[in-house]
Amino acid sequence: MEFQHKSVLRDECIENLNIRPDGIYLDGTLGGAGHSYEIARRLTTGRLIGVDRDTVALEAAGKRLAEFSSRVTLVHDNFENLANILDSLGIDKIDGMLFDLGVSSPQLDEGERGFSYMVDAPLDMRMNREDVLTAYEVVNTYPREELRRIFFTYGEERYSPLIAAAIERRRAEKPIQSTLELADIIRSAMPPQALREKQHPAKRVFQAIRIAVNDELGAVSRMMQDAPDRLNIGGRLCVISFHSLEDRIVKNEMQAAAKGCTCPPQFPVCVCGNKPKLRVVSRKPIVSTEEELNENPRARSAKLRVAERI
């Protein structure tokens, strides 16, 4: 498969990273290396660390960044392990970090990965194919109540109880094997009015399962807690999210790091001693221009939040 992916909010990310030619930068979600290419070509004596949990993405990125190989280090890992990654490279602090939390287009479009409800494939959905948990285990072994919770919490699917019950009935007969089989079960469980909506009836449930399989929200939370301490003063943290739950985590963690103090509001003076670590650069998230949306409709839900180490 040719790994081609349009980088969302590319120019906005590069502008907000304030790239120095001699700085050290980390792209924690390397993907097709669209963002990384723009970072690497602005470096002279600096260094770029590109991280991805998908070996297919890493291989493609290595080819795209070949001309900058002397200043690029590629790492197969999950961005949630940010601190360990930098420690293993002997790096204490860096000058900028970028995280694009969306699923890359090739992962969605390559049928065999099991992310899509439009192509028949085994129930997989692993971003890292070395991980153990797959969508098959979630769909066929998780209790009905846990499925309902996942669909409602991660997918905001209002028909979660009906869908979870339908899955439980079908898998009692035989295991659910494929994406189209699951999509058909979801569709059959929904009332007629829901099937008249613009979006595919399985979209929210597939999104929810993908988030559960890859522990996406947990990874974002752990990354956001570690990131401020690994930035040099003036270093920038740029995070693009595509889901309201991810964006909420990013927003809340940035605000907490910008506030510093965790004492209750009624305390007359601070006793916790926590100092602010970040300055939120823009109060509102940065979104795509109409021009970008015309070229890449998948960018419509993208939100970029930026903070600076102080």
Secondary structure, 3 states (H helix, E strand, C coil): CCCCCCCCCHHHHHHHHCCCCCCEEEECCCCCCHHHHHHHCCCCCCEEEEEECCHHHHHHHHHHCHHHHHHEEEEECCHHHHHHHHHHCCCCCEEEEEEECCCCHHHHHCHHHCCCCCCCCECCCCCCCCCCCCHHHHHHHCCHHHHHHHHHHHHCCCCHHHHHHHHHHHHHHCCCCEHHHHHHHHHHHCCCCHHHCCCCCCHHHHHHHHHHHHCHHHHHHHHHHHHHHHEEEEEEEEEEECCHHHHHHHHHHHHHHHHCCCCCCCCCCCCCCCCCCEEECCCCCECCCHHHHHHCHHHHHCEEEEEEEC
